[in-house]
Amino acid sequence: MYGNDFGDFDDPGAGPLNAADTGEVEAAAAHADRRAELDLSDFDAIIAADQRIEPRDAMPEEYRQTLIRQIAQHAHSEIIGMQPEGNWLTRAPSLRRKAILIAKVQDEAGHGLYLYSAAETLGITREELLDRLHNGKQKYSSIFNYPTLTWADIGAIGWLVDGAAIMNQVPLCRCSYGPYARAMIRTCKEESFHQRQGFEALWDLMRGTEAQQAMAQDAINRWWWPALAMFGPRDTGEHAVKGGHTAQSMAWGIKRFSNDELRQRFVDMTVPQAERLGLKLPDPELKWNEERGHYDFGEIDWDEFWRVLKGDGACNAQRMERRVTSHKQGAWVRDAAAAYAAKSEGRKAAASNEGSAA
């Protein structure tokens, strides 16, 4: 039983459980390539016609570097994001919960692979991307530098963190760069499952004992604000960060919405779900604004956001140490795979030569 099975459609918490339920992913998957029909070959013309740039197309160097930065951060976040949930694989409260969590962590590894592959089409190697992560030249989402203290944190990550991620990622299914857009189609579908399992875990806890309810509420108290910060710093109005990437990324069709707009959409979708779950979101300023047609909410602690992003979070050092150590320990597997591939290619070449000689 997942997601919209939790109530009837007259319930205030019913409706789309996440942004992937709105039909936007399916619409993006149905994208029709009209470049040949429209005789499009110039970068600016392709962007203006809302068509997709492909790896062999000429593109501005700044466009290419922007994509490398964004896709790399996304890929790094997927593989680092396996760690806080992996912390509970051996302690899940039931075999069913363990199986769900294992499947979710495996999905995140797969998402990282899709995204590294998409980045490689831009002329950068996976080894270079990982080197940049390990030496601190590239970042991952700051949300993964918070600890998972209780089982309820797994539910909070699924419902809030994955819900925020989907809100960010669904528009990327329409990204102007083809490989990135196509990678996001499957990713968003799988992320929808991740968010639903988090919702269900919290649903069960909030219908359990007082101690379980308190544990769920404590997790939401700790994860709500970091989840809102996932959308990035304010990028509209007087709060827009000078030198930010939003305006140019939107002009190129990489992004479709501002950070602030996506954050507002997430709040509007999440508040009714919290009411349905019986959880209180930790924001005294959270209230419906009839005039705006949206929920008002309090100010994020941006000092904390930048501090954690720069490396001073509870788990920054731990996450990177684990990542670098695991990478070093896996070197023999990568070397063996490369040696096997080279040997196989050699055999194929020898067989081809023998066939030609005959």
N, C-alpha and C positions, 0 to 999 in steps of 0.2 A: 504494500500500500504506500503510494508516494504522492506527494504534491497535492494536486487538485482533488484527490480522493478524500481529503480531510474535511470537507464541508460542502454544503450545497451552494448553488450559484447566487443565492440571495444573501449569503453570508458576507460580511464586510471584508473577510480575509480571503474570499474566493477570487477567482480570476487568475491571470498569468502569475505563476510562482516566480518566474525570472524572465529576463529579457529575451531568452531563447524561445519562449512560449508564444511570442507575439506574431510569428510568421515572417519576421525579417530575415531569418537564416535561410528559410526556404526560398524567399524572393531573391536573395543574393545568389543562392545556388543555381537559380534559373537564369542567371545572367547570360545574355546573348552577345557573342563577339560580332560586332558590326564593322570592324575596322576595314575589312576588305570591301565591303559594300559601300562604305563611306569614303573609301580611298584615303585612309588615314595612315600616315607614316611619321609625321612630325610630332615630337613630344608634346608641345603645347596644344596641338590640335587634338591629340588623343585624350589629354586631360580635359579639355574643353567639352569634348563629346561624351565624357563620363565613361570612357572605355579603359581597358587595362593595359598597362605597360608590361611587357614581357622581357625576360633576361637579355635577349639579343638586341633589344631596341636601344637606340642612343638615348641617353638620359643625362641631365645635369649632374655633375659630381656631388653637389650639395644634396640633391635628391637621393642619390645612392648612399651617401654617408648617413643621412637622416634615417633611411630604412635600416641600415646596418645597426645603428645605435638602438633603434626602437625594437627591431626583431630580436637582437641579441639580449636586450634587457628582458624581453618577454620570455625567451628561451631559458635564460639564467634563472628567472623567477620560477619557472616550472620545475627545474631540477633541484633548486634549493628548497622549494616548497614541499618536496617529498620529506624533508627532515622533520619538521614539527609533527607531522602526522605519523611518520614512521616511528616516532617515539611511543606510540600507543598500539602498534601492531601486536606486540606480545601481551598486551594488557586489556585488549578489547573485552567487554563484558559477556560476550557470547560468540559462538562459532559463526553465526550469521553476521554479526557486526564485524568480526575479523575478516570474513570473506569480502564484505563490502569495502572495507578499508583497504585491503590488499589490492582489490580491483581499482580503487581510486588512485592509489599511489602508482600503480602500473600505468594507468592512463596518463598521469602527469609526466612520467618518464617518456611516454610516447609523444606527448605534446612538445616536450623539449626537443626530441629528435625531428619532428616535423619542422619546427621553427629553425633549428640549426641548418636543416637542409634548405629551407627557404632563403636563409641568409647566405648560404654558400653560392646560390645562383647570382649573387651580387659581386662575386669575385673575391671572397674572403674565405679562408679555410676554417674548419671547425677547430683545429688546433690553435689558431690565432685567437679565435673567439674565447676559447677556454683560458688561454694565457691571459687575455685581458681581464677576464673575471677573476682569476687567481691572483693577479698582481694589483687588483683594485682599480684598473682603468675603466672597467665597465661595472655597472651596478645591477642589482636585482631589486624587486619590490621590497620596501622597508617592512612590510607587514610580516614577513617571515623571520624577522629578528625578535619576535615576541615568543615567550615560552608557552607550551601547552601543559598547563599544570594539572588539569583534571580531564576526565573523559568528556565532560560537557564542552570543553574547548574544541573537540573534534566536531561536535554539532555546530558550534558557533562559527568555526572556520567554514564548514560546508554551507551554512545558511547565509552568513554575512560576507565572508571573504570571497567565496566562489560566486555569490550573488553579485557582488561588486565587480568581480572580474568579468562576469558575463555581460554586465551592463557596458563595460568598456569594450569587450571583444566582439559583440554582435555587429556594431557598425564597421568593424575591421573586415567583416565578410564582404564589404563593398569597397575595400581599399583599392586604390588605383594600381597597386603593384600585384600582378596576377598570382605569383606563387604564395605570397602572404595571404591574400584573400582566400585562396583555395584551401590553404592549411587551416584557416579559421573555421571553415564550414563544419568539419568533423569535430574540431576542438570544442566549439560551442555546444554541439549536441552532447558531447561527453561531459562538459562542465555542467550542463543542465542536470544530468544524473547526480553529479557531485553535490550540487546545491540541494537537490531533493533529499538526498540521504541525510544531509545536515539538518534540514527541516524536520524530517521524521525522527531523528535522534532526539532533538529538543522537544518535539511533540510528546514522545514517550516519557522523557524526564519530567515534563511539566504535568503529567498525569500520574506521576509516581509519588513517592514519599515526600515529606516536607524537606528532608535533607537533599533529595534529588532536585527538587524545585529550586532550592537555594543554590545548589551547585550550578544549575543552568543559568539562573539570574546572575550569579557572580561572573560566569564566563561572558555573558552579554555585556556586563558592566565594563569588562576589560577589553573586549574586542570591537565594540561599537565605534569608538572614535578612530582607532587605527584603520578600520574598514572604510570610513568616510575619507580618510586621508589618502587612501589608495588611488583616488582619482587624480591626485597630483595637486599642486598649488593652484590657487585662484588664477584664472587666466581671462577674466572679463572685467570690464569697468575699471575703476580706479585701483583695483587690487591686482590687475594683471601684472605678471612678473616681466620686467624688462629683459629682453634677450631670450624670452621663452620661445618654444618651438610651435605653439599652437597655430598662430596665424598662417605661417608658411605651410605647415602640414595640412591645414584645411584647404589652402589654395591649391595644393597639389593633389588633394583627394586622398591623402593618407589617413587623416582624421576626418570625421564627419560632424562631430559635435565638440564643444568646449568641455573642459574638465568640470566646470561649474554646472553646465546643463546636465551632464551625465550624473553628477552627484545628486542633483535635485531629483532626477528621475528615479534614482535608487532609493532615496528617502521616501518619495511618494509611494513606491511599490512596497517598501518594507514595513512601514508603520502599520498598515492594516494586518499584515501577517503577524507582527508582534502582538497585536491585540488578540488575534485568533489563537496564538500560542499561549497567551496569558503572561507574556513577558513585558517588563517595563524598560523601555529604552532610556539610558541614563542621561537625559538632556532635559532640564527643567524649562528650556525655551522652546521645546518641540510642541507645535500646535498648528492646527489647520488655519490657513489664511484664505478666507472666502474671497477676498478681493483678488488675490493672485491666482487662486485655484491650485495652490500648492501648500505643502507644509513648510512653515518656518522652522529653522533649527539653529542651535547655538554655534559659536565660533570654535573651529578646530584649533588645537594647540600646535601651531605651526613651528614653534621653537622645538618642540619634541620631535616633530616630523623631520626637520632638517638635522637635528642631533643624531637621530637613529640612522638616517640616510647616510650621514657622514661617517658612521662606524661606531657610534657610542650607544648602541642599543643593548638590551639585556643579553642577546644571543649572537650579535654580529661575529665576534671572534670565534665562538663555538661553531657557527654555521660554516664559516670559511675554513676553519681547521679540518672539519669533517670532510668538506668538499675536496680540498687539496689532498688530504691523506687518502681518500678513496680513489682519487684520480691516479695517484702514484701507485697504489696497490693494484690497480687494474691495468698497469702498463703492459704486463706480460700477456694479458688477454688480447690487447690491441696489437702487440707485436706478433703474436701467434696467428691472429686473423690476417694480418698483412702478409706474413710469410706464406700462409696457406693460399691466399688469393694470388700471390706472385707465382707460386708453384703450379697452381691450376692454369694460369694464363700461359706458363711455359709449356705445359703439356698440350694445351690446345694449339699453340703455335707449332710445336713439333709435329703434331698429328696433321695439321694443315699443310706443312711443308712436305711430309711424306706423301700426302694425297696428291699434291701438285707434281711431285717427282714421278709418281706412278702414271 
